Amino acid sequence: MTLKEVKIGQTATVVKINSTGPVKRRIMDMGITKGIEIFVRKVAPLGDPIEITVRGYELSIRKEDAALIDVK
């Protein structure tokens, strides 16, 4: 399951980031690393971006990037 598939109001734990290079580095720089819990707050009306809470702060992430993050 990816972060893109998590429903609003659910919490998920990051298992893996399926990317390499600058994209993976950017995701990790936002605080999204293996083992961290992510709460999905809301999704924009057209579905992009997704607003999440990670490490105590709100973050908006594109669906394209959310699809690269495996969660459980």
mmCIF file as Biopython writes it, N, C-alpha, C and O atoms, coordinates in Angstrom:
data_model
#
loop_
_atom_site.group_PDB
_atom_site.id
_atom_site.type_symbol
_atom_site.label_atom_id
_atom_site.label_alt_id
_atom_site.label_comp_id
_atom_site.label_asym_id
_atom_site.label_entity_id
_atom_site.label_seq_id
_atom_site.pdbx_PDB_ins_code
_atom_site.Cartn_x
_atom_site.Cartn_y
_atom_site.Cartn_z
_atom_site.occupancy
_atom_site.B_iso_or_equiv
_atom_site.auth_seq_id
_atom_site.auth_asym_id
_atom_site.pdbx_PDB_model_num
ATOM 1   N N  . MET A ? 1  ? 0.855   -1.180 0.000  1.0 0.0 1  A 1 
ATOM 2   C CA . MET A ? 1  ? 0.000   0.000  0.000  1.0 0.0 1  A 1 
ATOM 3   C C  . MET A ? 1  ? 0.901   1.243  0.000  1.0 0.0 1  A 1 
ATOM 4   O O  . MET A ? 1  ? 1.946   1.259  0.650  1.0 0.0 1  A 1 
ATOM 5   N N  . THR A ? 2  ? 0.490   2.267  -0.725 1.0 0.0 2  A 1 
ATOM 6   C CA . THR A ? 2  ? 1.275   3.500  -0.772 1.0 0.0 2  A 1 
ATOM 7   C C  . THR A ? 2  ? 0.555   4.605  -0.003 1.0 0.0 2  A 1 
ATOM 8   O O  . THR A ? 2  ? -0.627  4.485  0.319  1.0 0.0 2  A 1 
ATOM 9   N N  . LEU A ? 3  ? 1.278   5.668  0.282  1.0 0.0 3  A 1 
ATOM 10  C CA . LEU A ? 3  ? 0.697   6.811  0.990  1.0 0.0 3  A 1 
ATOM 11  C C  . LEU A ? 3  ? -0.457  7.413  0.188  1.0 0.0 3  A 1 
ATOM 12  O O  . LEU A ? 3  ? -1.398  7.953  0.770  1.0 0.0 3  A 1 
ATOM 13  N N  . LYS A ? 4  ? -0.394  7.327  -1.110 1.0 0.0 4  A 1 
ATOM 14  C CA . LYS A ? 4  ? -1.449  7.851  -1.982 1.0 0.0 4  A 1 
ATOM 15  C C  . LYS A ? 4  ? -2.794  7.156  -1.720 1.0 0.0 4  A 1 
ATOM 16  O O  . LYS A ? 4  ? -3.849  7.763  -1.908 1.0 0.0 4  A 1 
ATOM 17  N N  . GLU A ? 5  ? -2.761  5.892  -1.288 1.0 0.0 5  A 1 
ATOM 18  C CA . GLU A ? 5  ? -3.969  5.096  -1.079 1.0 0.0 5  A 1 
ATOM 19  C C  . GLU A ? 5  ? -4.563  5.220  0.330  1.0 0.0 5  A 1 
ATOM 20  O O  . GLU A ? 5  ? -5.661  4.719  0.575  1.0 0.0 5  A 1 
ATOM 21  N N  . VAL A ? 6  ? -3.865  5.870  1.249  1.0 0.0 6  A 1 
ATOM 22  C CA . VAL A ? 6  ? -4.351  6.008  2.621  1.0 0.0 6  A 1 
ATOM 23  C C  . VAL A ? 6  ? -5.525  6.988  2.642  1.0 0.0 6  A 1 
ATOM 24  O O  . VAL A ? 6  ? -5.472  8.048  2.018  1.0 0.0 6  A 1 
ATOM 25  N N  . LYS A ? 7  ? -6.572  6.625  3.358  1.0 0.0 7  A 1 
ATOM 26  C CA . LYS A ? 7  ? -7.789  7.447  3.428  1.0 0.0 7  A 1 
ATOM 27  C C  . LYS A ? 7  ? -7.619  8.596  4.417  1.0 0.0 7  A 1 
ATOM 28  O O  . LYS A ? 7  ? -6.779  8.537  5.315  1.0 0.0 7  A 1 
ATOM 29  N N  . ILE A ? 8  ? -8.417  9.631  4.245  1.0 0.0 8  A 1 
ATOM 30  C CA . ILE A ? 8  ? -8.409  10.787 5.139  1.0 0.0 8  A 1 
ATOM 31  C C  . ILE A ? 8  ? -8.738  10.332 6.554  1.0 0.0 8  A 1 
ATOM 32  O O  . ILE A ? 8  ? -9.671  9.556  6.767  1.0 0.0 8  A 1 
ATOM 33  N N  . GLY A ? 9  ? -7.961  10.823 7.523  1.0 0.0 9  A 1 
ATOM 34  C CA . GLY A ? 9  ? -8.187  10.490 8.925  1.0 0.0 9  A 1 
ATOM 35  C C  . GLY A ? 9  ? -7.454  9.253  9.400  1.0 0.0 9  A 1 
ATOM 36  O O  . GLY A ? 9  ? -7.546  8.906  10.578 1.0 0.0 9  A 1 
ATOM 37  N N  . GLN A ? 10 ? -6.728  8.577  8.521  1.0 0.0 10 A 1 
ATOM 38  C CA . GLN A ? 10 ? -5.992  7.378  8.901  1.0 0.0 10 A 1 
ATOM 39  C C  . GLN A ? 10 ? -4.516  7.699  9.132  1.0 0.0 10 A 1 
ATOM 40  O O  . GLN A ? 10 ? -3.968  8.659  8.592  1.0 0.0 10 A 1 
ATOM 41  N N  . THR A ? 11 ? -3.901  6.858  9.955  1.0 0.0 11 A 1 
ATOM 42  C CA . THR A ? 11 ? -2.473  6.969  10.229 1.0 0.0 11 A 1 
ATOM 43  C C  . THR A ? 11 ? -1.773  5.768  9.611  1.0 0.0 11 A 1 
ATOM 44  O O  . THR A ? 11 ? -2.295  4.654  9.645  1.0 0.0 11 A 1 
ATOM 45  N N  . ALA A ? 12 ? -0.598  5.992  9.049  1.0 0.0 12 A 1 
ATOM 46  C CA . ALA A ? 12 ? 0.177   4.913  8.431  1.0 0.0 12 A 1 
ATOM 47  C C  . ALA A ? 12 ? 1.643   5.065  8.827  1.0 0.0 12 A 1 
ATOM 48  O O  . ALA A ? 12 ? 2.102   6.159  9.154  1.0 0.0 12 A 1 
ATOM 49  N N  . THR A ? 13 ? 2.360   3.959  8.793  1.0 0.0 13 A 1 
ATOM 50  C CA . THR A ? 13 ? 3.785   3.953  9.117  1.0 0.0 13 A 1 
ATOM 51  C C  . THR A ? 13 ? 4.588   3.704  7.842  1.0 0.0 13 A 1 
ATOM 52  O O  . THR A ? 13 ? 4.281   2.793  7.072  1.0 0.0 13 A 1 
ATOM 53  N N  . VAL A ? 14 ? 5.611   4.515  7.628  1.0 0.0 14 A 1 
ATOM 54  C CA . VAL A ? 14 ? 6.440   4.394  6.424  1.0 0.0 14 A 1 
ATOM 55  C C  . VAL A ? 14 ? 7.273   3.117  6.498  1.0 0.0 14 A 1 
ATOM 56  O O  . VAL A ? 14 ? 7.938   2.849  7.498  1.0 0.0 14 A 1 
ATOM 57  N N  . VAL A ? 15 ? 7.222   2.335  5.419  1.0 0.0 15 A 1 
ATOM 58  C CA . VAL A ? 15 ? 7.992   1.102  5.314  1.0 0.0 15 A 1 
ATOM 59  C C  . VAL A ? 15 ? 9.209   1.311  4.411  1.0 0.0 15 A 1 
ATOM 60  O O  . VAL A ? 15 ? 10.312  0.862  4.724  1.0 0.0 15 A 1 
ATOM 61  N N  . LYS A ? 16 ? 8.992   2.002  3.278  1.0 0.0 16 A 1 
ATOM 62  C CA . LYS A ? 16 ? 10.061  2.168  2.296  1.0 0.0 16 A 1 
ATOM 63  C C  . LYS A ? 16 ? 9.748   3.326  1.367  1.0 0.0 16 A 1 
ATOM 64  O O  . LYS A ? 16 ? 8.583   3.625  1.105  1.0 0.0 16 A 1 
ATOM 65  N N  . ILE A ? 17 ? 10.796  3.980  0.867  1.0 0.0 17 A 1 
ATOM 66  C CA . ILE A ? 17 ? 10.650  5.013  -0.157 1.0 0.0 17 A 1 
ATOM 67  C C  . ILE A ? 17 ? 11.191  4.429  -1.458 1.0 0.0 17 A 1 
ATOM 68  O O  . ILE A ? 17 ? 12.381  4.138  -1.573 1.0 0.0 17 A 1 
ATOM 69  N N  . ASN A ? 18 ? 10.299  4.261  -2.436 1.0 0.0 18 A 1 
ATOM 70  C CA . ASN A ? 18 ? 10.656  3.625  -3.715 1.0 0.0 18 A 1 
ATOM 71  C C  . ASN A ? 18 ? 11.151  4.645  -4.725 1.0 0.0 18 A 1 
ATOM 72  O O  . ASN A ? 18 ? 10.499  4.898  -5.737 1.0 0.0 18 A 1 
ATOM 73  N N  . SER A ? 19 ? 12.287  5.219  -4.448 1.0 0.0 19 A 1 
ATOM 74  C CA . SER A ? 19 ? 12.866  6.204  -5.346 1.0 0.0 19 A 1 
ATOM 75  C C  . SER A ? 19 ? 14.367  6.252  -5.098 1.0 0.0 19 A 1 
ATOM 76  O O  . SER A ? 19 ? 14.871  5.646  -4.153 1.0 0.0 19 A 1 
ATOM 77  N N  . THR A ? 20 ? 15.071  6.977  -5.954 1.0 0.0 20 A 1 
ATOM 78  C CA . THR A ? 20 ? 16.508  7.153  -5.779 1.0 0.0 20 A 1 
ATOM 79  C C  . THR A ? 20 ? 16.862  8.593  -6.105 1.0 0.0 20 A 1 
ATOM 80  O O  . THR A ? 20 ? 16.044  9.349  -6.628 1.0 0.0 20 A 1 
ATOM 81  N N  . GLY A ? 21 ? 18.076  8.951  -5.790 1.0 0.0 21 A 1 
ATOM 82  C CA . GLY A ? 21 ? 18.598  10.252 -6.184 1.0 0.0 21 A 1 
ATOM 83  C C  . GLY A ? 21 ? 17.912  11.423 -5.523 1.0 0.0 21 A 1 
ATOM 84  O O  . GLY A ? 21 ? 17.513  11.340 -4.361 1.0 0.0 21 A 1 
ATOM 85  N N  . PRO A ? 22 ? 17.768  12.528 -6.260 1.0 0.0 22 A 1 
ATOM 86  C CA . PRO A ? 22 ? 17.262  13.772 -5.685 1.0 0.0 22 A 1 
ATOM 87  C C  . PRO A ? 22 ? 15.822  13.664 -5.172 1.0 0.0 22 A 1 
ATOM 88  O O  . PRO A ? 22 ? 15.465  14.332 -4.202 1.0 0.0 22 A 1 
ATOM 89  N N  . VAL A ? 23 ? 15.005  12.846 -5.801 1.0 0.0 23 A 1 
ATOM 90  C CA . VAL A ? 23 ? 13.607  12.715 -5.360 1.0 0.0 23 A 1 
ATOM 91  C C  . VAL A ? 23 ? 13.558  12.079 -3.976 1.0 0.0 23 A 1 
ATOM 92  O O  . VAL A ? 23 ? 12.844  12.560 -3.096 1.0 0.0 23 A 1 
ATOM 93  N N  . LYS A ? 24 ? 14.309  11.006 -3.780 1.0 0.0 24 A 1 
ATOM 94  C CA . LYS A ? 24 ? 14.350  10.349 -2.471 1.0 0.0 24 A 1 
ATOM 95  C C  . LYS A ? 24 ? 14.917  11.304 -1.420 1.0 0.0 24 A 1 
ATOM 96  O O  . LYS A ? 24 ? 14.401  11.372 -0.304 1.0 0.0 24 A 1 
ATOM 97  N N  . ARG A ? 25 ? 15.955  12.029 -1.762 1.0 0.0 25 A 1 
ATOM 98  C CA . ARG A ? 25 ? 16.569  12.981 -0.835 1.0 0.0 25 A 1 
ATOM 99  C C  . ARG A ? 25 ? 15.565  14.060 -0.434 1.0 0.0 25 A 1 
ATOM 100 O O  . ARG A ? 25 ? 15.490  14.427 0.739  1.0 0.0 25 A 1 
ATOM 101 N N  . ARG A ? 26 ? 14.790  14.574 -1.396 1.0 0.0 26 A 1 
ATOM 102 C CA . ARG A ? 26 ? 13.800  15.616 -1.104 1.0 0.0 26 A 1 
ATOM 103 C C  . ARG A ? 26 ? 12.731  15.099 -0.152 1.0 0.0 26 A 1 
ATOM 104 O O  . ARG A ? 26 ? 12.340  15.795 0.786  1.0 0.0 26 A 1 
ATOM 105 N N  . ILE A ? 27 ? 12.256  13.874 -0.390 1.0 0.0 27 A 1 
ATOM 106 C CA . ILE A ? 27 ? 11.244  13.274 0.479  1.0 0.0 27 A 1 
ATOM 107 C C  . ILE A ? 27 ? 11.801  13.101 1.887  1.0 0.0 27 A 1 
ATOM 108 O O  . ILE A ? 27 ? 11.121  13.403 2.867  1.0 0.0 27 A 1 
ATOM 109 N N  . MET A ? 28 ? 13.027  12.619 1.987  1.0 0.0 28 A 1 
ATOM 110 C CA . MET A ? 28 ? 13.639  12.416 3.301  1.0 0.0 28 A 1 
ATOM 111 C C  . MET A ? 28 ? 13.918  13.746 4.003  1.0 0.0 28 A 1 
ATOM 112 O O  . MET A ? 28 ? 13.825  13.826 5.227  1.0 0.0 28 A 1 
ATOM 113 N N  . ASP A ? 29 ? 14.256  14.781 3.246  1.0 0.0 29 A 1 
ATOM 114 C CA . ASP A ? 29 ? 14.486  16.103 3.831  1.0 0.0 29 A 1 
ATOM 115 C C  . ASP A ? 29 ? 13.211  16.694 4.431  1.0 0.0 29 A 1 
ATOM 116 O O  . ASP A ? 29 ? 13.272  17.539 5.324  1.0 0.0 29 A 1 
ATOM 117 N N  . MET A ? 30 ? 12.058  16.246 3.935  1.0 0.0 30 A 1 
ATOM 118 C CA . MET A ? 30 ? 10.784  16.705 4.486  1.0 0.0 30 A 1 
ATOM 119 C C  . MET A ? 30 ? 10.448  15.992 5.793  1.0 0.0 30 A 1 
ATOM 120 O O  . MET A ? 30 ? 9.443   16.313 6.427  1.0 0.0 30 A 1 
ATOM 121 N N  . GLY A ? 31 ? 11.268  15.036 6.202  1.0 0.0 31 A 1 
ATOM 122 C CA . GLY A ? 31 ? 11.045  14.328 7.453  1.0 0.0 31 A 1 
ATOM 123 C C  . GLY A ? 31 ? 10.363  12.985 7.293  1.0 0.0 31 A 1 
ATOM 124 O O  . GLY A ? 31 ? 10.030  12.334 8.284  1.0 0.0 31 A 1 
ATOM 125 N N  . ILE A ? 32 ? 10.153  12.564 6.059  1.0 0.0 32 A 1 
ATOM 126 C CA . ILE A ? 32 ? 9.496   11.279 5.800  1.0 0.0 32 A 1 
ATOM 127 C C  . ILE A ? 32 ? 10.584  10.223 5.654  1.0 0.0 32 A 1 
ATOM 128 O O  . ILE A ? 32 ? 11.231  10.113 4.612  1.0 0.0 32 A 1 
ATOM 129 N N  . THR A ? 33 ? 10.773  9.449  6.722  1.0 0.0 33 A 1 
ATOM 130 C CA . THR A ? 33 ? 11.786  8.404  6.733  1.0 0.0 33 A 1 
ATOM 131 C C  . THR A ? 33 ? 11.164  7.102  7.213  1.0 0.0 33 A 1 
ATOM 132 O O  . THR A ? 33 ? 10.051  7.095  7.740  1.0 0.0 33 A 1 
ATOM 133 N N  . LYS A ? 34 ? 11.877  6.011  7.033  1.0 0.0 34 A 1 
ATOM 134 C CA . LYS A ? 34 ? 11.392  4.683  7.420  1.0 0.0 34 A 1 
ATOM 135 C C  . LYS A ? 34 ? 11.030  4.657  8.909  1.0 0.0 34 A 1 
ATOM 136 O O  . LYS A ? 34 ? 11.790  5.123  9.758  1.0 0.0 34 A 1 
ATOM 137 N N  . GLY A ? 35 ? 9.842   4.097  9.204  1.0 0.0 35 A 1 
ATOM 138 C CA . GLY A ? 35 ? 9.399   3.929  10.581 1.0 0.0 35 A 1 
ATOM 139 C C  . GLY A ? 35 ? 8.598   5.091  11.154 1.0 0.0 35 A 1 
ATOM 140 O O  . GLY A ? 35 ? 8.043   4.967  12.246 1.0 0.0 35 A 1 
ATOM 141 N N  . ILE A ? 36 ? 8.524   6.207  10.452 1.0 0.0 36 A 1 
ATOM 142 C CA . ILE A ? 36 ? 7.806   7.383  10.964 1.0 0.0 36 A 1 
ATOM 143 C C  . ILE A ? 36 ? 6.309   7.246  10.680 1.0 0.0 36 A 1 
ATOM 144 O O  . ILE A ? 36 ? 5.914   6.696  9.652  1.0 0.0 36 A 1 
ATOM 145 N N  . GLU A ? 37 ? 5.477   7.751  11.603 1.0 0.0 37 A 1 
ATOM 146 C CA . GLU A ? 37 ? 4.026   7.707  11.403 1.0 0.0 37 A 1 
ATOM 147 C C  . GLU A ? 37 ? 3.558   8.960  10.673 1.0 0.0 37 A 1 
ATOM 148 O O  . GLU A ? 37 ? 4.018   10.069 10.945 1.0 0.0 37 A 1 
ATOM 149 N N  . ILE A ? 38 ? 2.633   8.756  9.740  1.0 0.0 38 A 1 
ATOM 150 C CA . ILE A ? 38 ? 2.065   9.853  8.956  1.0 0.0 38 A 1 
ATOM 151 C C  . ILE A ? 38 ? 0.554   9.818  9.100  1.0 0.0 38 A 1 
ATOM 152 O O  . ILE A ? 38 ? -0.070  8.771  8.929  1.0 0.0 38 A 1 
ATOM 153 N N  . PHE A ? 39 ? -0.037  10.976 9.418  1.0 0.0 39 A 1 
ATOM 154 C CA . PHE A ? 39 ? -1.489  11.112 9.530  1.0 0.0 39 A 1 
ATOM 155 C C  . PHE A ? 39 ? -1.987  11.894 8.322  1.0 0.0 39 A 1 
ATOM 156 O O  . PHE A ? 39 ? -1.504  12.995 8.058  1.0 0.0 39 A 1 
ATOM 157 N N  . VAL A ? 40 ? -2.940  11.343 7.591  1.0 0.0 40 A 1 
ATOM 158 C CA . VAL A ? 40 ? -3.486  12.024 6.412  1.0 0.0 40 A 1 
ATOM 159 C C  . VAL A ? 40 ? -4.611  12.951 6.875  1.0 0.0 40 A 1 
ATOM 160 O O  . VAL A ? 40 ? -5.659  12.486 7.322  1.0 0.0 40 A 1 
ATOM 161 N N  . ARG A ? 41 ? -4.391  14.256 6.766  1.0 0.0 41 A 1 
ATOM 162 C CA . ARG A ? 41 ? -5.351  15.257 7.237  1.0 0.0 41 A 1 
ATOM 163 C C  . ARG A ? 41 ? -6.454  15.525 6.227  1.0 0.0 41 A 1 
ATOM 164 O O  . ARG A ? 41 ? -7.637  15.461 6.559  1.0 0.0 41 A 1 
ATOM 165 N N  . LYS A ? 42 ? -6.062  15.825 4.989  1.0 0.0 42 A 1 
ATOM 166 C CA . LYS A ? 42 ? -7.066  16.092 3.957  1.0 0.0 42 A 1 
ATOM 167 C C  . LYS A ? 42 ? -6.449  15.983 2.575  1.0 0.0 42 A 1 
ATOM 168 O O  . LYS A ? 42 ? -5.231  15.939 2.407  1.0 0.0 42 A 1 
ATOM 169 N N  . VAL A ? 43 ? -7.339  15.940 1.595  1.0 0.0 43 A 1 
ATOM 170 C CA . VAL A ? 43 ? -6.930  15.865 0.194  1.0 0.0 43 A 1 
ATOM 171 C C  . VAL A ? 43 ? -7.610  17.018 -0.535 1.0 0.0 43 A 1 
ATOM 172 O O  . VAL A ? 43 ? -8.789  17.289 -0.309 1.0 0.0 43 A 1 
ATOM 173 N N  . ALA A ? 44 ? -6.882  17.684 -1.395 1.0 0.0 44 A 1 
ATOM 174 C CA . ALA A ? 44 ? -7.442  18.809 -2.160 1.0 0.0 44 A 1 
ATOM 175 C C  . ALA A ? 44 ? -8.627  18.325 -3.001 1.0 0.0 44 A 1 
ATOM 176 O O  . ALA A ? 44 ? -8.693  17.148 -3.356 1.0 0.0 44 A 1 
ATOM 177 N N  . PRO A ? 45 ? -9.559  19.224 -3.321 1.0 0.0 45 A 1 
ATOM 178 C CA . PRO A ? 45 ? -10.761 18.834 -4.072 1.0 0.0 45 A 1 
ATOM 179 C C  . PRO A ? 45 ? -10.483 18.064 -5.363 1.0 0.0 45 A 1 
ATOM 180 O O  . PRO A ? 45 ? -11.248 17.164 -5.711 1.0 0.0 45 A 1 
ATOM 181 N N  . LEU A ? 46 ? -9.427  18.388 -6.066 1.0 0.0 46 A 1 
ATOM 182 C CA . LEU A ? 46 ? -9.106  17.673 -7.293 1.0 0.0 46 A 1 
ATOM 183 C C  . LEU A ? 46 ? -8.134  16.510 -7.043 1.0 0.0 46 A 1 
ATOM 184 O O  . LEU A ? 46 ? -7.660  15.878 -7.987 1.0 0.0 46 A 1 
ATOM 185 N N  . GLY A ? 47 ? -7.842  16.235 -5.768 1.0 0.0 47 A 1 
ATOM 186 C CA . GLY A ? 47 ? -7.016  15.092 -5.407 1.0 0.0 47 A 1 
ATOM 187 C C  . GLY A ? 47 ? -5.532  15.358 -5.269 1.0 0.0 47 A 1 
ATOM 188 O O  . GLY A ? 47 ? -4.788  14.465 -4.862 1.0 0.0 47 A 1 
ATOM 189 N N  . ASP A ? 48 ? -5.086  16.534 -5.591 1.0 0.0 48 A 1 
ATOM 190 C CA . ASP A ? 48 ? -3.653  16.827 -5.525 1.0 0.0 48 A 1 
ATOM 191 C C  . ASP A ? 48 ? -3.461  18.256 -5.042 1.0 0.0 48 A 1 
ATOM 192 O O  . ASP A ? 48 ? -3.988  19.159 -5.692 1.0 0.0 48 A 1 
ATOM 193 N N  . PRO A ? 49 ? -2.762  18.531 -3.974 1.0 0.0 49 A 1 
ATOM 194 C CA . PRO A ? 49 ? -1.911  17.657 -3.172 1.0 0.0 49 A 1 
ATOM 195 C C  . PRO A ? 49 ? -2.662  17.007 -1.998 1.0 0.0 49 A 1 
ATOM 196 O O  . PRO A ? 49 ? -3.854  17.230 -1.790 1.0 0.0 49 A 1 
ATOM 197 N N  . ILE A ? 50 ? -1.914  16.200 -1.248 1.0 0.0 50 A 1 
ATOM 198 C CA . ILE A ? 50 ? -2.415  15.549 -0.045 1.0 0.0 50 A 1 
ATOM 199 C C  . ILE A ? 50 ? -1.781  16.264 1.142  1.0 0.0 50 A 1 
ATOM 200 O O  . ILE A ? 50 ? -0.569  16.477 1.155  1.0 0.0 50 A 1 
ATOM 201 N N  . GLU A ? 51 ? -2.583  16.637 2.140  1.0 0.0 51 A 1 
ATOM 202 C CA . GLU A ? 51 ? -2.043  17.295 3.331  1.0 0.0 51 A 1 
ATOM 203 C C  . GLU A ? 51 ? -1.870  16.253 4.427  1.0 0.0 51 A 1 
ATOM 204 O O  . GLU A ? 51 ? -2.815  15.552 4.789  1.0 0.0 51 A 1 
ATOM 205 N N  . ILE A ? 52 ? -0.646  16.159 4.952  1.0 0.0 52 A 1 
ATOM 206 C CA . ILE A ? 52 ? -0.337  15.164 5.978  1.0 0.0 52 A 1 
ATOM 207 C C  . ILE A ? 52 ? 0.287   15.835 7.198  1.0 0.0 52 A 1 
ATOM 208 O O  . ILE A ? 52 ? 0.779   16.961 7.123  1.0 0.0 52 A 1 
ATOM 209 N N  . THR A ? 53 ? 0.258   15.124 8.315  1.0 0.0 53 A 1 
ATOM 210 C CA . THR A ? 53 ? 0.979   15.555 9.509  1.0 0.0 53 A 1 
ATOM 211 C C  . THR A ? 53 ? 2.092   14.550 9.736  1.0 0.0 53 A 1 
ATOM 212 O O  . THR A ? 53 ? 1.849   13.348 9.844  1.0 0.0 53 A 1 
ATOM 213 N N  . VAL A ? 54 ? 3.316   15.055 9.808  1.0 0.0 54 A 1 
ATOM 214 C CA . VAL A ? 54 ? 4.486   14.205 10.009 1.0 0.0 54 A 1 
ATOM 215 C C  . VAL A ? 54 ? 5.434   14.920 10.973 1.0 0.0 54 A 1 
ATOM 216 O O  . VAL A ? 54 ? 5.768   16.088 10.770 1.0 0.0 54 A 1 
ATOM 217 N N  . ARG A ? 55 ? 5.863   14.218 12.014 1.0 0.0 55 A 1 
ATOM 218 C CA . ARG A ? 55 ? 6.774   14.775 13.019 1.0 0.0 55 A 1 
ATOM 219 C C  . ARG A ? 55 ? 6.239   16.060 13.645 1.0 0.0 55 A 1 
ATOM 220 O O  . ARG A ? 55 ? 7.012   16.950 14.001 1.0 0.0 55 A 1 
ATOM 221 N N  . GLY A ? 56 ? 4.915   16.155 13.779 1.0 0.0 56 A 1 
ATOM 222 C CA . GLY A ? 56 ? 4.306   17.297 14.457 1.0 0.0 56 A 1 
ATOM 223 C C  . GLY A ? 56 ? 4.061   18.531 13.601 1.0 0.0 56 A 1 
ATOM 224 O O  . GLY A ? 56 ? 3.655   19.564 14.134 1.0 0.0 56 A 1 
ATOM 225 N N  . TYR A ? 57 ? 4.289   18.461 12.309 1.0 0.0 57 A 1 
ATOM 226 C CA . TYR A ? 57 ? 3.986   19.617 11.461 1.0 0.0 57 A 1 
ATOM 227 C C  . TYR A ? 57 ? 3.208   19.183 10.229 1.0 0.0 57 A 1 
ATOM 228 O O  . TYR A ? 57 ? 3.245   18.021 9.825  1.0 0.0 57 A 1 
ATOM 229 N N  . GLU A ? 58 ? 2.500   20.147 9.640  1.0 0.0 58 A 1 
ATOM 230 C CA . GLU A ? 58 ? 1.687   19.871 8.455  1.0 0.0 58 A 1 
ATOM 231 C C  . GLU A ? 58 ? 2.549   20.018 7.207  1.0 0.0 58 A 1 
ATOM 232 O O  . GLU A ? 58 ? 3.424   20.880 7.122  1.0 0.0 58 A 1 
ATOM 233 N N  . LEU A ? 59 ? 2.272   19.151 6.249  1.0 0.0 59 A 1 
ATOM 234 C CA . LEU A ? 59 ? 3.039   19.116 5.021  1.0 0.0 59 A 1 
ATOM 235 C C  . LEU A ? 59 ? 2.106   18.763 3.873  1.0 0.0 59 A 1 
ATOM 236 O O  . LEU A ? 59 ? 1.245   17.895 4.017  1.0 0.0 59 A 1 
ATOM 237 N N  . SER A ? 60 ? 2.266   19.419 2.753  1.0 0.0 60 A 1 
ATOM 238 C CA . SER A ? 60 ? 1.512   19.062 1.554  1.0 0.0 60 A 1 
ATOM 239 C C  . SER A ? 60 ? 2.458   18.342 0.606  1.0 0.0 60 A 1 
ATOM 240 O O  . SER A ? 60 ? 3.575   18.794 0.354  1.0 0.0 60 A 1 
ATOM 241 N N  . ILE A ? 61 ? 1.990   17.218 0.088  1.0 0.0 61 A 1 
ATOM 242 C CA . ILE A ? 61 ? 2.816   16.400 -0.786 1.0 0.0 61 A 1 
ATOM 243 C C  . ILE A ? 61 ? 2.018   16.033 -2.037 1.0 0.0 61 A 1 
ATOM 244 O O  . ILE A ? 61 ? 0.822   15.752 -1.957 1.0 0.0 61 A 1 
ATOM 245 N N  . ARG A ? 62 ? 2.680   16.037 -3.180 1.0 0.0 62 A 1 
ATOM 246 C CA . ARG A ? 62 ? 2.009   15.683 -4.432 1.0 0.0 62 A 1 
ATOM 247 C C  . ARG A ? 62 ? 1.665   14.200 -4.444 1.0 0.0 62 A 1 
ATOM 248 O O  . ARG A ? 62 ? 2.369   13.385 -3.847 1.0 0.0 62 A 1 
ATOM 249 N N  . LYS A ? 63 ? 0.572   13.856 -5.131 1.0 0.0 63 A 1 
ATOM 250 C CA . LYS A ? 63 ? 0.186   12.452 -5.255 1.0 0.0 63 A 1 
ATOM 251 C C  . LYS A ? 63 ? 1.273   11.651 -5.939 1.0 0.0 63 A 1 
ATOM 252 O O  . LYS A ? 63 ? 1.493   10.486 -5.607 1.0 0.0 63 A 1 
ATOM 253 N N  . GLU A ? 64 ? 1.945   12.259 -6.880 1.0 0.0 64 A 1 
ATOM 254 C CA . GLU A ? 64 ? 3.052   11.615 -7.582 1.0 0.0 64 A 1 
ATOM 255 C C  . GLU A ? 64 ? 4.150   11.148 -6.610 1.0 0.0 64 A 1 
ATOM 256 O O  . GLU A ? 64 ? 4.689   10.050 -6.745 1.0 0.0 64 A 1 
ATOM 257 N N  . ASP A ? 65 ? 4.466   12.007 -5.628 1.0 0.0 65 A 1 
ATOM 258 C CA . ASP A ? 65 ? 5.466   11.655 -4.624 1.0 0.0 65 A 1 
ATOM 259 C C  . ASP A ? 65 ? 4.898   10.685 -3.591 1.0 0.0 65 A 1 
ATOM 260 O O  . ASP A ? 65 ? 5.606   9.791  -3.127 1.0 0.0 65 A 1 
ATOM 261 N N  . ALA A ? 66 ? 3.630   10.852 -3.230 1.0 0.0 66 A 1 
ATOM 262 C CA . ALA A ? 66 ? 2.991   9.967  -2.257 1.0 0.0 66 A 1 
ATOM 263 C C  . ALA A ? 66 ? 2.943   8.522  -2.773 1.0 0.0 66 A 1 
ATOM 264 O O  . ALA A ? 66 ? 2.983   7.579  -1.983 1.0 0.0 66 A 1 
ATOM 265 N N  . ALA A ? 67 ? 2.858   8.354  -4.079 1.0 0.0 67 A 1 
ATOM 266 C CA . ALA A ? 67 ? 2.818   7.017  -4.671 1.0 0.0 67 A 1 
ATOM 267 C C  . ALA A ? 67 ? 4.160   6.301  -4.543 1.0 0.0 67 A 1 
ATOM 268 O O  . ALA A ? 67 ? 4.222   5.084  -4.718 1.0 0.0 67 A 1 
ATOM 269 N N  . LEU A ? 68 ? 5.226   7.027  -4.243 1.0 0.0 68 A 1 
ATOM 270 C CA . LEU A ? 68 ? 6.550   6.422  -4.091 1.0 0.0 68 A 1 
ATOM 271 C C  . LEU A ? 68 ? 6.812   5.930  -2.670 1.0 0.0 68 A 1 
ATOM 272 O O  . LEU A ? 68 ? 7.826   5.280  -2.417 1.0 0.0 68 A 1 
ATOM 273 N N  . ILE A ? 69 ? 5.904   6.237  -1.740 1.0 0.0 69 A 1 
ATOM 274 C CA . ILE A ? 69 ? 6.113   5.920  -0.324 1.0 0.0 69 A 1 
ATOM 275 C C  . ILE A ? 69 ? 5.259   4.731  0.076  1.0 0.0 69 A 1 
ATOM 276 O O  . ILE A ? 69 ? 4.032   4.830  0.105  1.0 0.0 69 A 1 
ATOM 277 N N  . ASP A ? 70 ? 5.895   3.606  0.385  1.0 0.0 70 A 1 
ATOM 278 C CA . ASP A ? 70 ? 5.186   2.414  0.850  1.0 0.0 70 A 1 
ATOM 279 C C  . ASP A ? 70 ? 4.897   2.556  2.340  1.0 0.0 70 A 1 
ATOM 280 O O  . ASP A ? 70 ? 5.778   2.928  3.115  1.0 0.0 70 A 1 
ATOM 281 N N  . VAL A ? 71 ? 3.654   2.257  2.743  1.0 0.0 71 A 1 
ATOM 282 C CA . VAL A ? 71 ? 3.252   2.339  4.144  1.0 0.0 71 A 1 
ATOM 283 C C  . VAL A ? 71 ? 2.524   1.083  4.554  1.0 0.0 71 A 1 
ATOM 284 O O  . VAL A ? 71 ? 2.112   0.286  3.711  1.0 0.0 71 A 1 
ATOM 285 N N  . LYS A ? 72 ? 2.364   0.908  5.858  1.0 0.0 72 A 1 
ATOM 286 C CA . LYS A ? 72 ? 1.549   -0.197 6.359  1.0 0.0 72 A 1 
ATOM 287 C C  . LYS A ? 72 ? 0.577   0.323  7.384  1.0 0.0 72 A 1 
ATOM 288 O O  . LYS A ? 72 ? -0.209  -0.446 7.936  1.0 0.0 72 A 1 
#
